[in-house]
Amino acid sequence: MSETLDHIASAARTDAPPAILLDKVNKWYGALHVLRDVSLNVALGERVVVCGPSGSGKSTMIRCINRLETHQEGTIKVNGIELSDDLKALDDIRREVGMVFQSFNLFPHLTILENCTLAPIWVRRMPKKEAEELAMHYLTRVRIPEQAKKYPGQLSGGQQQRVAIARALCMKPKIMLFDEPTSALDPEMIKEVLDTMVGLAETGMTMICVTHEMGFARQVADRVVFMDRGEIVEIGEPNHLFENPQTERLKTFLSQILRGH
Amino acid sequence: MSDITLNASAKVAEAAPRSAPISQVGFVGWMRANLFSGWLSTAVTLLLAYMIVRWAIGFVDWAFINAVWSVPNNQTQACRDLRGTGACWAVITEKHRFILFGTYPYEEHWRPALCIALFVGLYIVSAMRRFWRKELALIWVGVLTLIGVLMWGGVLGMPYVPQERWGGLVITLILATFGLALAFPLAILVALGRRSKLPAIKALCVLYVELIRGVPLISLLFMASVMFPLFLPEGMNIDKLLRAQLAIILFAGAYLAEVVRGGLQSLSKGQYEAADALGLSYWQKTGFIILPQALRLVIPPLVNTFIGFFKDTSLVLIIGIFDLLTAGKTAIIEPAWQGFGIEVYLTVGAIYFIFCFAMSKYSQGLEAELNRHRAR
């Protein structure tokens, strides 16, 4: 009850706290400095696309947001809760943040339906029947309800990734993170996954998406973040950023991307 | 131009399908390919077939046609007359109770017999997947307690039977069943502990595995039987069987832990991350995602270790516990029955084989069934 009220209140205020706040985040792998003073605010309902060459730290950054990786310096707040060693806070954050991986990471020994209901039943303590209805609702939304009884290994890559999106949505997250969701897919399957993501964006979900799909960025992103060598180099509206790159690094990156496509 | 060529060849290929020639498929095809593929292979096939048939005829003659099935009052002369040409199964007829129950009081033999039946029943129920529920653990606790009560007695009008008088097959089943049933959960905890982020737990688990694996089971049994009582306060005595049982549990636990760890390592990091990202707790992640996959992958080496330990329980003979093999050995010490070792060892071997082969066949079926999700 109070949650709903808070939600309405924060949506109504323009100075609402950001859904995600990163302030001067630094991270090292041994001697390698992989995130350098990364600062980023993402408002509720905002859709951010992160791009950059491989090894630029973009995956590491979004993996820090639900603490699959730990940062060593700086502050990360999700929905106003700070990420720390406090496990209770971490549980609260992971419930609110859904994640979709490059390699799907479905649970191969469980059926599609079980993949979707496991976390709602055990983390959200939802009755099984309700969880199954919810799962079927989201599987219908990603247009594969008929595969519910199959195992992940029996589905195509594109179908598996759509299941992974449905699985994350079943936890009713407020924020969705996408870590290169289409990079492991055959070209003919990329579109079906992107269409699903566009549909999700239209519902007003807060999204951070690491991807090289420039068409997708132009279509849905409110802002595009360009990262290189662990730093955020440019942030801007997609059309503006792609047409008037301010830095040499972004120019080089864009020309490489265009050549590749 | 090339299009036309392609179309033309496609048309030609549309001939009516016909089956492969009879000489290439089925039993005939298999024989041709595997047994008679050349003159050398034909010669080897015929030679081996001759040897197998001759040996089989000889065995049937010895084991069935010329065999003596029973003799009156330990009069083994009839058996001795047939040495080499016929088996003396009379030794089994005479001594089977000793082999199965050891020196357990004769009138009370129904108790260990019932225990053996309970063990077998427990195995069969546990093997059926439709009984794989939480209640199964309770059934195990209940049945194992009942077996303890039956063997010891002292209640419900059953006379007390000290552990020194237990023996035979029932001892082997007790050591193997209790041993593996307790070693397996221990092994899972140790395997998980070896991957723990907490240095103390990790070190403890590594130390346990390396220490136990570093010594032979025999020396561990000696320690349990000879050295361990020295550390106990005066007057306190722990049952010898229990000490041997503990040694077996600790030993099997270390080996099984390494098998389970192999399964844990074969899972991709993505599985752990996906479970974490969904907010599952450590035990939920381990119980629902990690262990079900890891254990399925290690069914073959797991059963390999199970079978190994089922047979290794026979090592308790060195500390004077009467298991199946020792009972068999002791059965032929009596002068009248000396020299009939082949018959006794064949029987004991057959009993071991039945249990081990059942485990092996069952695990193959289980593996196929549980890994169905990997088939496309």
Interface residues (C-beta under 8 A of the other chain):
Chain A: N66 L68 D91 R94 R95 V97 G98 M99 F101 S103 N105 L106 F107 P108 H109 L118 A119 W122 V123 Y151 P152 G153 Q154 R167 A168 M171
Chain B: S268 G270 Q271 E273 A274 A275 D276 A277 L278 G279 L280 S281 Q284 F288 I289 P292 Q293 R296 R372 H373 R374 A375 R376
